[in-house]
């Protein structure tokens, strides 16, 4: 494990031995003001493309630090291609969800407007920052992309043909086409090979409207699943669904 | 679905047709002051033993209501026997965890003191209230028991012979006896029939100490599992582990 005590930071710059990099903005502030790291201290850097690199702080200033990249300490690894589509929820739970989805390894996070979405405002920048922080801490090598808010109808109208949607249908219990996640993935794999592009779609707290449900269920790429007999909050359902997907179709398998 | 708009309350009293019950304390406050329900309004009641019952409010006062039980609307169902053992975490995340574990269907919640537990205070009453609230909202028919705080060493010294522990070992990656959850449950089922008494043990943020890990791994009832290649926070790990257990050994199966 790289580093429980070495700071780990995402930066959007190329990483190679000897590169001198200025860390300012959020990474600089975090490193110098929050973590209180000093000249000579090591720091782990990643950019989502080149793996993890050990760098050394060679100079610090107010909320900024100059570092020199010393060596590659972990190669970039492939990560599952799973989009997380969700109807935005209350602020505190939203941060929480982005953190969880990032730790659990989704590749893209996209807020979706639905008939019952309770949205006062959505700060994509804030979502991106939460995702970066979570990626830094959980030691994943990429930061999930954050795609802009989109209306559900627009999203579905233009849905890529080769990407499946695991639809967590809270009204699907008793529906004979709605399986538990493991069974659903098994069926898909049996019929379609082992498709590796997926998305997970979770509804808003009040559920999708009937018109929305009909639209979703009519899409051939949609795989409806149930998450057990109890009613889950949207955030619980998301974490459970992502963990199950990782376990049956992602990188948590044997 | 019973009731998106009818209030649903847990009460610790016997439920049968015609019973007149006084709801005061928390349930009375919630019903009258928070939900603002009035005479004639229906309310769903459950006590963890007798299923869901429809009752009618026949009188309200300050933070209290008299109700008459009208009819049984759902029979009690059996629930999985899964204990959730965790090292207490920061307050906000603790409430969150209790809510999540309840929604996901654990039967008992027990905080455990470990070498690295960061505990200032623990209010068991508060945990119990969070569990009741979550049970009311997710429409499960029981409220998980809340067992008192116990030291890990004491817990393990007296561990019941017939209950397995799914141990989420954050240092277990690469350990050849440490499988993903599905594989681990499969192995257990193959060797031991289908044991139905389980516990899930999640460590504190800093992980278990080496001495603790050794103690845990030495117990024959312990089944070590991994939760994928990324580092999960204790709360993420708990939700993921419970969802996976439900999916492989609990009531989320086909």
HADDOCK unambig.tbl for C-alpha pairs under 7 A between the chains (distance, minus, plus):
assign (segid A and resid 100 and name CA) (segid B and resid 236 and name CA) 6.35 0.50 0.50
assign (segid A and resid 103 and name CA) (segid B and resid 230 and name CA) 6.64 0.50 0.50
assign (segid A and resid 103 and name CA) (segid B and resid 232 and name CA) 6.03 0.50 0.50
assign (segid A and resid 138 and name CA) (segid B and resid 230 and name CA) 5.81 0.50 0.50
assign (segid A and resid 138 and name CA) (segid B and resid 231 and name CA) 4.55 0.50 0.50
assign (segid A and resid 138 and name CA) (segid B and resid 232 and name CA) 6.20 0.50 0.50
assign (segid A and resid 139 and name CA) (segid B and resid 230 and name CA) 6.35 0.50 0.50
assign (segid A and resid 139 and name CA) (segid B and resid 231 and name CA) 6.47 0.50 0.50
assign (segid A and resid 140 and name CA) (segid B and resid 230 and name CA) 6.04 0.50 0.50
assign (segid A and resid 179 and name CA) (segid B and resid 254 and name CA) 6.94 0.50 0.50
assign (segid A and resid 180 and name CA) (segid B and resid 252 and name CA) 6.68 0.50 0.50
assign (segid A and resid 180 and name CA) (segid B and resid 253 and name CA) 6.40 0.50 0.50
assign (segid A and resid 180 and name CA) (segid B and resid 254 and name CA) 6.05 0.50 0.50
assign (segid A and resid 227 and name CA) (segid B and resid 252 and name CA) 6.49 0.50 0.50
assign (segid A and resid 228 and name CA) (segid B and resid 251 and name CA) 6.58 0.50 0.50
assign (segid A and resid 228 and name CA) (segid B and resid 252 and name CA) 4.38 0.50 0.50
assign (segid A and resid 230 and name CA) (segid B and resid 103 and name CA) 6.63 0.50 0.50
assign (segid A and resid 230 and name CA) (segid B and resid 138 and name CA) 5.80 0.50 0.50
assign (segid A and resid 230 and name CA) (segid B and resid 139 and name CA) 6.35 0.50 0.50
assign (segid A and resid 230 and name CA) (segid B and resid 140 and name CA) 6.04 0.50 0.50
assign (segid A and resid 231 and name CA) (segid B and resid 138 and name CA) 4.53 0.50 0.50
assign (segid A and resid 231 and name CA) (segid B and resid 139 and name CA) 6.49 0.50 0.50
assign (segid A and resid 232 and name CA) (segid B and resid 103 and name CA) 6.02 0.50 0.50
assign (segid A and resid 232 and name CA) (segid B and resid 138 and name CA) 6.19 0.50 0.50
assign (segid A and resid 236 and name CA) (segid B and resid 100 and name CA) 6.35 0.50 0.50
assign (segid A and resid 239 and name CA) (segid B and resid 239 and name CA) 6.97 0.50 0.50
assign (segid A and resid 239 and name CA) (segid B and resid 240 and name CA) 6.64 0.50 0.50
assign (segid A and resid 240 and name CA) (segid B and resid 239 and name CA) 6.66 0.50 0.50
assign (segid A and resid 240 and name CA) (segid B and resid 240 and name CA) 5.74 0.50 0.50
assign (segid A and resid 240 and name CA) (segid B and resid 243 and name CA) 5.39 0.50 0.50
assign (segid A and resid 243 and name CA) (segid B and resid 240 and name CA) 5.39 0.50 0.50
assign (segid A and resid 244 and name CA) (segid B and resid 244 and name CA) 6.23 0.50 0.50
assign (segid A and resid 251 and name CA) (segid B and resid 228 and name CA) 6.56 0.50 0.50
assign (segid A and resid 252 and name CA) (segid B and resid 180 and name CA) 6.67 0.50 0.50
assign (segid A and resid 252 and name CA) (segid B and resid 227 and name CA) 6.47 0.50 0.50
assign (segid A and resid 252 and name CA) (segid B and resid 228 and name CA) 4.37 0.50 0.50
assign (segid A and resid 253 and name CA) (segid B and resid 180 and name CA) 6.37 0.50 0.50
assign (segid A and resid 254 and name CA) (segid B and resid 179 and name CA) 6.92 0.50 0.50
assign (segid A and resid 254 and name CA) (segid B and resid 180 and name CA) 6.02 0.50 0.50
